[in-house]
Amino acid sequence: MAQEMLYPTEDNYNYTDYPEDLIGPCAFQNNQSVELIIGPYVHSIICILGFVGNSLVIATYAFYKRTKSMTDVYLLNVAIADLLFVVSLPLIVYNELSAWPMGPIACKLLRGSYSVNLYSGMLLLACISTDRYIAIVQARRSFRLRSLAYSRVICAIVWASAVLLSVPDFYFYHWYEPSHSVEAFMYEEEESPTISTPPRHVCEFRFTDNTTALTTKMAVPSTQLAVGFILPLLVMVFCYTAIIVTLLKARNFQRHKAVRVVLAVVAVFVVCHLPYNVTLLYDTANMFELQSCQDSDILQVAKTVTQTIAYLHCCLNPVLYAFVGVKFRNHFRRIVQDLWCLGKRYIAPRRFSRVTSEIYVSTRRSVDGSSENGSSFTM
């Protein structure tokens, strides 16, 4: 009975009569070897750097600098999106290496949150580009268009759009044991294994019919390409090209220095995300074509490596968008000074408690007094 269920008979052709024709799933040995290196080590570095950098941005806005401009609101939301991403990334890596021991709820939440943070982060970068375009190229209209109320409404729309775009990930990702397990390819005459291995679960797309599978597996990566890469790239190219043209007209050293910053922002975005999206496009275009295990393994290795390069962008966002500004760097220095003073206070409380409190109060006053005007990004 088990053999009939695993290998049904159709048109007088019984697969059980020809067991040598059965082909198991690809092992992807090269990709597994790469994941054993990238997963625990490279992703750990990305998570640490991304957590520290984005936490500093959020701490700066929480304790030292209030969000007083549209750019500040966007930068804070980008830091939140990147921080949520680097927090969920080690959980995803751990589950992938350990056959998803955390169960079905973690499967849906982690995969869905990854998609939400991806879309929100990319769309917010496009919003930052538009905000800088208005502030520099359309300077006369900037005071009317760049308000805190508008920025908060736009951020709410961005997060809501990211959640809606991620609905397929929340719905179709399932925690299950694949049917193509090793036991499924054992024959009746073979002896049963003496040691029972625990079931290996995966967190992947699972569908009830072929039509839904075809539509979803084409629509999800296509949407990720269009909204998560092509749209932000087009907005950045248009806005920053106009910004560069405007800045080059100004005969000023600081303006030319700002041009280099703009070029660095675009270059880092392209270098980080273009390789992975090209690989994703190729994978989507050839998704339903028959490939050898060797070609599939090479494609999986390319996706793993290029995806890790794309993850680096969450570590570079704080440097490119926040700490490049003069005022933001001053706030960052004060954070370091206050942490140093607090550390000395705990080490020698009787000696340094009074001095630490005076320095901390004076620092907070200087921060509040020095940041009444201007944005965190100074060109």
Contacts in CASP RR format, 6 or more apart in sequence:
PFRMAT RR
TARGET T0000
AUTHOR 0000-0000-0000
METHOD contacts of the structure
MODEL  1
MAQEMLYPTEDNYNYTDYPEDLIGPCAFQNNQSVELIIGPYVHSIICILG
FVGNSLVIATYAFYKRTKSMTDVYLLNVAIADLLFVVSLPLIVYNELSAW
PMGPIACKLLRGSYSVNLYSGMLLLACISTDRYIAIVQARRSFRLRSLAY
SRVICAIVWASAVLLSVPDFYFYHWYEPSHSVEAFMYEEEESPTISTPPR
HVCEFRFTDNTTALTTKMAVPSTQLAVGFILPLLVMVFCYTAIIVTLLKA
RNFQRHKAVRVVLAVVAVFVVCHLPYNVTLLYDTANMFELQSCQDSDILQ
VAKTVTQTIAYLHCCLNPVLYAFVGVKFRNHFRRIVQDLWCLGKRYIAPR
RFSRVTSEIYVSTRRSVDGSSENGSSFTM
3 16 0 8 1.000
3 188 0 8 1.000
4 16 0 8 1.000
6 184 0 8 1.000
7 14 0 8 1.000
7 15 0 8 1.000
7 16 0 8 1.000
7 22 0 8 1.000
9 15 0 8 1.000
9 16 0 8 1.000
15 21 0 8 1.000
15 22 0 8 1.000
19 187 0 8 1.000
22 185 0 8 1.000
24 180 0 8 1.000
24 185 0 8 1.000
25 178 0 8 1.000
25 180 0 8 1.000
26 293 0 8 1.000
26 296 0 8 1.000
26 297 0 8 1.000
27 293 0 8 1.000
27 297 0 8 1.000
28 293 0 8 1.000
28 296 0 8 1.000
28 297 0 8 1.000
28 300 0 8 1.000
29 297 0 8 1.000
30 297 0 8 1.000
30 298 0 8 1.000
30 300 0 8 1.000
30 301 0 8 1.000
31 297 0 8 1.000
31 300 0 8 1.000
31 301 0 8 1.000
31 304 0 8 1.000
34 301 0 8 1.000
34 304 0 8 1.000
34 305 0 8 1.000
35 96 0 8 1.000
35 97 0 8 1.000
35 304 0 8 1.000
36 97 0 8 1.000
38 304 0 8 1.000
38 305 0 8 1.000
38 308 0 8 1.000
39 93 0 8 1.000
39 97 0 8 1.000
40 93 0 8 1.000
40 97 0 8 1.000
42 308 0 8 1.000
43 89 0 8 1.000
43 90 0 8 1.000
43 93 0 8 1.000
43 308 0 8 1.000
43 311 0 8 1.000
44 90 0 8 1.000
46 86 0 8 1.000
46 89 0 8 1.000
46 308 0 8 1.000
46 311 0 8 1.000
46 312 0 8 1.000
46 314 0 8 1.000
46 315 0 8 1.000
47 86 0 8 1.000
47 87 0 8 1.000
47 89 0 8 1.000
47 90 0 8 1.000
49 315 0 8 1.000
50 82 0 8 1.000
50 83 0 8 1.000
50 86 0 8 1.000
50 314 0 8 1.000
50 315 0 8 1.000
50 318 0 8 1.000
51 83 0 8 1.000
51 86 0 8 1.000
51 87 0 8 1.000
53 79 0 8 1.000
53 315 0 8 1.000
53 318 0 8 1.000
54 79 0 8 1.000
54 80 0 8 1.000
54 82 0 8 1.000
54 83 0 8 1.000
54 86 0 8 1.000
54 314 0 8 1.000
54 317 0 8 1.000
54 318 0 8 1.000
55 83 0 8 1.000
56 318 0 8 1.000
56 332 0 8 1.000
56 335 0 8 1.000
57 75 0 8 1.000
57 76 0 8 1.000
57 79 0 8 1.000
57 318 0 8 1.000
57 322 0 8 1.000
58 76 0 8 1.000
58 79 0 8 1.000
58 80 0 8 1.000
58 83 0 8 1.000
59 335 0 8 1.000
60 322 0 8 1.000
60 328 0 8 1.000
60 331 0 8 1.000
60 332 0 8 1.000
60 335 0 8 1.000
61 67 0 8 1.000
61 72 0 8 1.000
61 75 0 8 1.000
61 76 0 8 1.000
61 79 0 8 1.000
63 335 0 8 1.000
64 331 0 8 1.000
64 334 0 8 1.000
64 335 0 8 1.000
64 364 0 8 1.000
64 367 0 8 1.000
64 371 0 8 1.000
65 72 0 8 1.000
65 327 0 8 1.000
65 328 0 8 1.000
65 331 0 8 1.000
65 367 0 8 1.000
65 371 0 8 1.000
65 376 0 8 1.000
66 72 0 8 1.000
66 371 0 8 1.000
67 73 0 8 1.000
67 76 0 8 1.000
67 148 0 8 1.000
68 148 0 8 1.000
68 371 0 8 1.000
68 374 0 8 1.000
68 375 0 8 1.000
69 146 0 8 1.000
69 148 0 8 1.000
69 151 0 8 1.000
69 374 0 8 1.000
69 375 0 8 1.000
69 376 0 8 1.000
70 131 0 8 1.000
70 146 0 8 1.000
70 147 0 8 1.000
70 148 0 8 1.000
70 150 0 8 1.000
70 151 0 8 1.000
71 128 0 8 1.000
71 131 0 8 1.000
71 132 0 8 1.000
71 135 0 8 1.000
71 146 0 8 1.000
71 375 0 8 1.000
71 376 0 8 1.000
71 377 0 8 1.000
72 375 0 8 1.000
72 376 0 8 1.000
73 148 0 8 1.000
73 151 0 8 1.000
73 152 0 8 1.000
73 155 0 8 1.000
74 124 0 8 1.000
74 127 0 8 1.000
74 128 0 8 1.000
74 131 0 8 1.000
74 151 0 8 1.000
74 155 0 8 1.000
75 128 0 8 1.000
75 321 0 8 1.000
75 322 0 8 1.000
75 376 0 8 1.000
75 377 0 8 1.000
77 120 0 8 1.000
77 121 0 8 1.000
77 124 0 8 1.000
77 155 0 8 1.000
77 158 0 8 1.000
77 159 0 8 1.000
78 121 0 8 1.000
78 124 0 8 1.000
78 125 0 8 1.000
78 128 0 8 1.000
78 317 0 8 1.000
78 321 0 8 1.000
79 317 0 8 1.000
79 318 0 8 1.000
79 322 0 8 1.000
81 117 0 8 1.000
81 120 0 8 1.000
81 121 0 8 1.000
81 124 0 8 1.000
82 117 0 8 1.000
82 121 0 8 1.000
82 314 0 8 1.000
82 317 0 8 1.000
82 318 0 8 1.000
84 113 0 8 1.000
84 117 0 8 1.000
85 114 0 8 1.000
85 117 0 8 1.000
85 118 0 8 1.000
85 314 0 8 1.000
86 314 0 8 1.000
88 110 0 8 1.000
88 113 0 8 1.000
88 114 0 8 1.000
88 117 0 8 1.000
89 114 0 8 1.000
89 311 0 8 1.000
91 102 0 8 1.000
91 106 0 8 1.000
91 110 0 8 1.000
92 110 0 8 1.000
92 111 0 8 1.000
92 114 0 8 1.000
95 101 0 8 1.000
95 102 0 8 1.000
95 106 0 8 1.000
95 107 0 8 1.000
95 110 0 8 1.000
95 203 0 8 1.000
96 203 0 8 1.000
99 198 0 8 1.000
99 199 0 8 1.000
99 200 0 8 1.000
99 201 0 8 1.000
99 202 0 8 1.000
100 106 0 8 1.000
100 107 0 8 1.000
100 175 0 8 1.000
100 201 0 8 1.000
100 202 0 8 1.000
100 203 0 8 1.000
101 201 0 8 1.000
103 175 0 8 1.000
103 201 0 8 1.000
104 174 0 8 1.000
104 175 0 8 1.000
106 175 0 8 1.000
107 173 0 8 1.000
107 174 0 8 1.000
107 175 0 8 1.000
107 203 0 8 1.000
108 170 0 8 1.000
108 173 0 8 1.000
108 174 0 8 1.000
108 175 0 8 1.000
110 203 0 8 1.000
111 169 0 8 1.000
111 170 0 8 1.000
111 173 0 8 1.000
111 203 0 8 1.000
112 166 0 8 1.000
112 169 0 8 1.000
112 170 0 8 1.000
112 173 0 8 1.000
114 169 0 8 1.000
115 162 0 8 1.000
115 165 0 8 1.000
115 166 0 8 1.000
115 169 0 8 1.000
115 224 0 8 1.000
116 159 0 8 1.000
116 162 0 8 1.000
116 163 0 8 1.000
116 166 0 8 1.000
117 162 0 8 1.000
118 162 0 8 1.000
118 224 0 8 1.000
118 228 0 8 1.000
119 161 0 8 1.000
119 162 0 8 1.000
119 165 0 8 1.000
119 166 0 8 1.000
119 227 0 8 1.000
119 228 0 8 1.000
120 158 0 8 1.000
120 159 0 8 1.000
120 162 0 8 1.000
121 162 0 8 1.000
122 227 0 8 1.000
122 228 0 8 1.000
122 229 0 8 1.000
122 231 0 8 1.000
122 232 0 8 1.000
123 158 0 8 1.000
123 161 0 8 1.000
123 162 0 8 1.000
123 227 0 8 1.000
123 228 0 8 1.000
123 231 0 8 1.000
123 232 0 8 1.000
124 155 0 8 1.000
124 158 0 8 1.000
125 232 0 8 1.000
125 236 0 8 1.000
125 269 0 8 1.000
125 317 0 8 1.000
126 231 0 8 1.000
126 232 0 8 1.000
126 235 0 8 1.000
126 236 0 8 1.000
127 154 0 8 1.000
127 155 0 8 1.000
127 158 0 8 1.000
128 321 0 8 1.000
129 232 0 8 1.000
129 235 0 8 1.000
129 236 0 8 1.000
129 239 0 8 1.000
129 240 0 8 1.000
130 235 0 8 1.000
130 239 0 8 1.000
131 146 0 8 1.000
131 151 0 8 1.000
132 239 0 8 1.000
132 240 0 8 1.000
132 243 0 8 1.000
132 377 0 8 1.000
133 238 0 8 1.000
133 239 0 8 1.000
133 240 0 8 1.000
133 242 0 8 1.000
133 243 0 8 1.000
134 141 0 8 1.000
134 142 0 8 1.000
134 145 0 8 1.000
134 146 0 8 1.000
135 142 0 8 1.000
135 146 0 8 1.000
135 375 0 8 1.000
136 243 0 8 1.000
136 246 0 8 1.000
136 247 0 8 1.000
136 379 0 8 1.000
137 239 0 8 1.000
137 242 0 8 1.000
137 243 0 8 1.000
137 246 0 8 1.000
138 145 0 8 1.000
165 223 0 8 1.000
165 227 0 8 1.000
168 216 0 8 1.000
168 219 0 8 1.000
168 220 0 8 1.000
169 220 0 8 1.000
172 205 0 8 1.000
172 206 0 8 1.000
172 207 0 8 1.000
172 216 0 8 1.000
173 203 0 8 1.000
173 204 0 8 1.000
173 205 0 8 1.000
173 206 0 8 1.000
174 203 0 8 1.000
174 204 0 8 1.000
174 205 0 8 1.000
174 206 0 8 1.000
175 201 0 8 1.000
175 202 0 8 1.000
175 203 0 8 1.000
176 201 0 8 1.000
176 202 0 8 1.000
176 204 0 8 1.000
176 206 0 8 1.000
177 199 0 8 1.000
177 200 0 8 1.000
177 201 0 8 1.000
177 202 0 8 1.000
178 200 0 8 1.000
178 202 0 8 1.000
181 199 0 8 1.000
181 200 0 8 1.000
186 192 0 8 1.000
205 213 0 8 1.000
205 216 0 8 1.000
205 217 0 8 1.000
205 220 0 8 1.000
207 213 0 8 1.000
207 216 0 8 1.000
214 288 0 8 1.000
217 287 0 8 1.000
218 284 0 8 1.000
218 287 0 8 1.000
221 280 0 8 1.000
221 283 0 8 1.000
221 284 0 8 1.000
222 284 0 8 1.000
224 280 0 8 1.000
225 277 0 8 1.000
225 280 0 8 1.000
225 281 0 8 1.000
225 284 0 8 1.000
229 273 0 8 1.000
229 274 0 8 1.000
229 277 0 8 1.000
230 277 0 8 1.000
232 269 0 8 1.000
233 269 0 8 1.000
233 270 0 8 1.000
233 273 0 8 1.000
236 265 0 8 1.000
236 266 0 8 1.000
236 269 0 8 1.000
237 266 0 8 1.000
240 262 0 8 1.000
240 263 0 8 1.000
240 265 0 8 1.000
240 266 0 8 1.000
243 262 0 8 1.000
244 259 0 8 1.000
244 262 0 8 1.000
244 263 0 8 1.000
247 255 0 8 1.000
247 256 0 8 1.000
247 258 0 8 1.000
247 259 0 8 1.000
247 262 0 8 1.000
247 379 0 8 1.000
248 255 0 8 1.000
248 256 0 8 1.000
248 259 0 8 1.000
254 379 0 8 1.000
255 379 0 8 1.000
257 379 0 8 1.000
258 379 0 8 1.000
261 320 0 8 1.000
261 324 0 8 1.000
261 379 0 8 1.000
264 320 0 8 1.000
265 320 0 8 1.000
265 321 0 8 1.000
268 313 0 8 1.000
268 316 0 8 1.000
268 320 0 8 1.000
269 313 0 8 1.000
271 309 0 8 1.000
272 309 0 8 1.000
272 310 0 8 1.000
272 312 0 8 1.000
272 313 0 8 1.000
272 316 0 8 1.000
273 310 0 8 1.000
273 313 0 8 1.000
275 306 0 8 1.000
275 309 0 8 1.000
275 310 0 8 1.000
276 303 0 8 1.000
276 306 0 8 1.000
276 307 0 8 1.000
276 309 0 8 1.000
276 310 0 8 1.000
278 306 0 8 1.000
279 299 0 8 1.000
279 302 0 8 1.000
279 303 0 8 1.000
279 306 0 8 1.000
280 303 0 8 1.000
282 299 0 8 1.000
283 299 0 8 1.000
283 303 0 8 1.000
291 299 0 8 1.000
321 377 0 8 1.000
322 328 0 8 1.000
322 376 0 8 1.000
322 377 0 8 1.000
323 329 0 8 1.000
323 332 0 8 1.000
324 377 0 8 1.000
325 376 0 8 1.000
325 377 0 8 1.000
325 378 0 8 1.000
326 378 0 8 1.000
327 370 0 8 1.000
327 371 0 8 1.000
327 374 0 8 1.000
327 375 0 8 1.000
327 376 0 8 1.000
327 378 0 8 1.000
328 376 0 8 1.000
328 377 0 8 1.000
330 370 0 8 1.000
331 367 0 8 1.000
331 371 0 8 1.000
334 363 0 8 1.000
334 366 0 8 1.000
334 367 0 8 1.000
337 359 0 8 1.000
337 363 0 8 1.000
338 359 0 8 1.000
338 360 0 8 1.000
338 363 0 8 1.000
341 352 0 8 1.000
341 355 0 8 1.000
341 356 0 8 1.000
341 359 0 8 1.000
341 360 0 8 1.000
342 356 0 8 1.000
342 360 0 8 1.000
344 352 0 8 1.000
344 356 0 8 1.000
345 352 0 8 1.000
345 353 0 8 1.000
345 356 0 8 1.000
END
